[in-house]
Amino acid sequence: MTYWALLKYHFGITDDDFWKLDPAKLNTLLDRYNTEEEIKDRRTALICAVLANCHRDPQKKAFTVDDFMPTRKEETRKQTQEEQLQMLQLWDAALGGKK
């Protein structure tokens, strides 16, 4: 439901178009959204850094934009082939597949 709400609000995607999305297209739209959000965060962080540096003690280190950027989840590592196979087997079992 969260993806549906995000895509409907942010991109104006209709219900029918949402359900027609394949995983690759969904991922592309989510990547675009995340990139736009990071750009907005960076703009805000730049303003914060400028203001903080105008009022900081000159003897102390200057603030950077990254000092004001929200923290992000760590990059996930790529799954091994064994992990991918295990995940496929779990999905297969969950969807009622047969070995």
N, C-alpha and C positions, 0 to 999 in steps of 0.2 A: 504494500500500500504506500510506503514511503516514496519509492521510485515514481509511482503513478502521480502522486501529489506534486513532487518536484517537477516532473516533466510537464504536467498540466499547467502549473503556475508559471514556471520559468520559461518554457518554450511554447506554451499554448497548444500542446499536443492533445488531440481528441482521444476519447476512450478507444474508439476503433483503431486509430493509428498506434496507440500505445500497445494494444494487444497484438498488432501485426509486427512489432519490433522484434528482430532477432537479437541474440545476445551481443553480437558484434556492434550493431547499431546502437543498442542501449549503452554499451560501454563507451562508444564514441561520444554520445550525448553527455554522459556523466563526466567524461574527461574534459569536455568543453566547459561544462558547468564548473568543475573544480578549478580549471585554469582561470576562468573569469573571476571566481572568488579569490584566488590567490593574487590576481592583479589588484583587486579592490583592497585586499588586506595590505599589500605592499604600498599602495598609495597612502593609506591611513598611517601605516608605520613610518613612512617618510615624513609626514607632517609631525608625528609624535617625536621623531628623532630631531627634527629641526627645532621644535619648541624646547625639548629637553636640553639640547646643546646651547641654546640661547641663554638658558638659566642655570647651567651647571657651573660648578667650581672650575675655573681655568686650570687648576693644578691636577684635575682628575681626567681620566681618559674620556674621549668623546664617545657619545652613543652612536650606534649604527642602526640602520634600518632593521637588521636582523634581531636586534635587541627588543624590538617591538612587534615582531611577527608572531602570530599564534603558533603554538607547537603543532606539528603534524604527526600522524602515526608513522612509525618507522616503516621503511620500505620492506615489503615482504619478500622473502627469498623464493626462488623458483622451486616448484615441487619436483622431486625426483620422479622417474618413470614408475617406480614402485608405489610412491604415494599417489600418483595420478590413477594407477590401476586400482588401488585400494578405494579411492574416492568413487571411481566408476562402479565398483562392485557394491559399495554402500548405496549409491543412487539406484542401481539396478534392483537391489533387494527392497529398497524403500518404495519403488514404483511397481513392485510385484513381478519383477522379471524372474526368469528361470535360468539356472546355470547351464 
